[in-house]
Amino acid sequence: MSDYIRIRRVLIIILVLNWAVAAAKMVVGLLTRVQSMTADGFHSLSDGTSNIIGLIGIGLSARPIDQDHPYGHKKYETFFSLGIAALLMLIAFNLIRDSFSRFFNPVTPHVEPISFIVMLVTIAVNILVVKYEYKQGKKLRSDLLVADSMHTKADVYTSLSVIVALIGIKMGFPIVDPIATFIISLFIGYAAYKIIKDASRILCDTVAIIDSKKISMVVMGIKGVKACHKIRTRGRPDDICIDLHVQVDAIMSVDEGHNVSYAVEAALKMNIPEVTDVLVHLEPKYKQKK
């Protein structure tokens, strides 16, 4: 089974769970007029929407290399993670607006035991979802699954805020509800910021392998290599491209130099499994005159 099929399967499982959690929160929140609970339900609903975005992104990124995309389509997955971030930003903005509206136009919600039961159950489900999705994201080296797990992790914190709000309302402080809604929006906004930060590093070709010594050690172990420099790396964690300059003996034939180039590429891919493309620029190294 390919990684893309596994990622798609994970997203479908998470989608079903997210929508079940969202439905429970929204129904109870609307019936009891607890704004923070309803807001948390919309947050969970956005989790499901982001899963759909993820499924579209996975479908595009799974396409093979073609003439228009010689490096493949994997960055589509990273690009679509920005769609999740944009959705989070929109939700955060709307919740901030609604919290201020409720602050100046207070509504007295009704807190029932079912409210606490629903929130505790959904928190437990979300914790399991976060652990499962993050673990699978790291295992399958999927930016989108990791980003989506961060989205769901924010949902856990927001749900805890809702429980605090429910307790405050029960104690006779309904003002806690819009305050909790505002706090929820901050959690959501921060999750969006983290996703944008991580995605921009990849899309803007930030260094993929910070410690270039690891690359140098592999290259210098190849027979015929005298030196290497100008090492550059970029790409996703599971799709790293390397280009570097390798010096060989000046009297080496073109055929021999070509073989060294292939040996360097093969060694890097074998020792660093995340590397998918290597560009070697050969340079002559002349013997110093005495």
N, C-alpha and C positions, 0 to 999 in steps of 0.2 A: 504493500500500500504506500503510495507516494505521500510526501509531507503535506502537499496541498489538500489531498483527500482527508487526511487526519485533521488538518486545521479546519476544514469545512465541517467535519463531523463535530468538532468541539464547539464551533460557533452555533450550530443548530441546537445542540444540547443546552448551551447557555441561553440562547434565544427563548426557548420554551420556559426555562426557569425564570428568566427576567420578566417575561410577560405575566407569568403566574403571580410573582411577587408584586408587580405593578398593579394588577387587577385587585388584589387583596387590599393594598394600601389605599388605592383611589376610592374604592367602594366604601370602605369604612370611614375614610377621611371625609368624603362628601356627605355621608349620612350623619356624621357627628359634627360636621362643620369645623374640623380641626385643620386649619390651613397648612400647618407644617407637615402634617401627615399626607395630605393631598399632594403637596409639593414634592414630598419624598416619593410618592407614587409616580408623579410625572418624571422624576429623575430615573426611577427604575424603568419606566416606559422608554426613556431615551436610551437606556442600556440596550433594550431590545432593538431599537431603531439602529443603534450603532452596530449591532450584530448583523443586521441586514446590509448596512454599508460595507461591513467587513466581508460578507459573502460575495458582494459585487467585486470588491478589491481583489479578493483571492482568485476569483474567476479570471480577472484580467492578468494578474501577475503570474498565473500558471501557464500562460501562453509561451510557446517555444521561441527561441531566437529567430528573427526574420530580417529582411533587408532593411527595414526602417528602424529596427531595434536590435542592432548587432550585439548589445550587451544584455539582451533579455528584457523582461518586463517586470522584474521583481520590485523595482522602486514604486510601481503602482500600489503595492501594499502599503508602503510608507506614506505615499501621497494620500491614500484614502484614510489613513489614520488622522490626517489633518481634518477630514470631514467629521470625524468623531469629536475632535477638539472644537470645531466651529459649532457643532450642535450643543456641546457643553456650555460654550460661551453664551449662546442664545438663551439657553435655559437659565443660566445664572443671572443674566440681565433681567429676564422676566420675573424671576423670583424676588430679586431686589426691589423691583418696581411694585410687585404685589405686597411685599412685606411693609413697605412704606405706606402703601394705600391702607392696609389693615391697621397700621399703627395709628393713623389719623382718623380712621373710621372703624373703631373696634367692633368686633363681633364676639359674642360669648359662645364658645364651643361647648359641646357636651362630651365628657370623657367617660367611656364605658369600659368595663373589664376586657371586652373583645378588642379594644384598641391596643392595650398592652400585649395581649396574646398574639395579635397579628404582627406587631412590631418585633417581638422577641423571636417569633418563628422565622420572619423574613430576614432578620439579622443573622440567624444561624444558617439559613440557606445561602445568603450572600457571602458569608465567611468561607463556606465550602466552595462556592463558585470562584471566589478570588484565588484561593489556594490551588484549585484544579486548573483554572485558566492560566494563571501565571506560570505554574509548573510546566504545563504543556507548551506555553509560549517560549519558554527558555529551552525546553527540550527540542522543539521543532524550529527554534531560532526565528520566530515569527514576531515582527514588530507590532503587527496588528493585534495579536492575542495579548501581548504584554500591555499595549496601550489600552485595550478593552478591559483588562483585569484592573488597571489603575482606575478606570471609570467606575467599575463595580466596587472597588475598594472605597472610593469616595462615598458610595451609597451606604456602606457600613457606618461611616462616621456620621453621615446625615441622619441615618436611622437612630443612632444614639442621641443625636440632638433632639429628635422628635420625642423620644422617651422622656428626656429632661423637660421638654415642653409640656408633655402630658401630665407629668408630676406637678409642674408649676400651675397648670390650669386646675388640677384637682385640689390644689392648696388655696385656690382663690386668686391666682395671678394670671389672668388671660393674656396680659401683655407679653408674657413669655413666648406665646405662640408666634407672633411676627418677628420677635427677636431671634428665635430658633430658625425661622425661615431665612432670615438674613444670614445667619451663620452657615446654614446649608448652602446658600448661594456662593459663599466664599470657598467652601470645600470644593464645590463643582468647578469654580473658576480656576482654582489652583491645579486641579486635575487636568484641565484644558491646557494650562501653561506648561505643565510637565510634558504632555504629549507633543505640543508644538516645539518645545525645546529639543526633545529627542529626535523628532522627525526632521527638523531643520538642519541638524548636524549631518544627517545622511544626505539630504537633498542638496545641501550646499558643499558637499564633498569635504567635510571635516576629516582630519586624519583618522583612519580606521584602526591602525595599529600604532599606538603611541611609542612603544619601545621598539625602535628599528634595529636594536642590537640582535634581537631574535632572528630577524631576517638576515642580517650580516653574517651571523654564525652559520646559518644554513648555507648561504651562498659561498662563503669562504671554504666550506668543506668540499666543494666541487673541484675535481681535478682540472687544472688549467686556469683557474681563476686566480688572478694576482691581487685584485682589489675590487671593491664595489663602493659606490657612493650615489648621491642624488636619489635616495630611496623615497618614493612617494606612495601613499596608500589612500584609498577612498572606498566608499560603498557601504552596504548594509553589513551587519555582523555576520550574516551567513552568505554574503556575496561580495567578498573583498577583491579589489583590483590593485595590483602592485606594478609600478614601473620603476626601473632602476638602471644605473649605468654600471657595467661590469668591464673591468680591464683584463685583457689577456695578452699573452706574449705577442709582440709586434710582428714576429716572423710566422705566426700561426696562419695556416691557410684558411680560406673562407669556409671550406667544408668543416674543418676542425672547430672553428669559431661557432659555426652553426650548431654543431653537436653540443658544445659547451652551453650555448643558449638554451637548447632543449633540456639539458641536464639540470640547469638552474630552475627552469620552469617546473619540471617534474619534482624536484626536491622540495621546492616551496609548497607545492600543492599537497605533497605527501606529509610534510611536517606541520603545515598549517592548513587543516582541512577546510577552513572557511574561505580560503583563497580560491577563486574561480578563474581569474585571468592574470597573466603575468606578461609584461612587455619588457624585454631585455635589450638595452642599447649597448652594443659592444664597442669598446675603445682599445686602441693599441697601447701597451705599456712598454716604453723603450728602456733599454738598459742604460743606466747612468754611466757616462764616460769618466774614467779615472783621471 
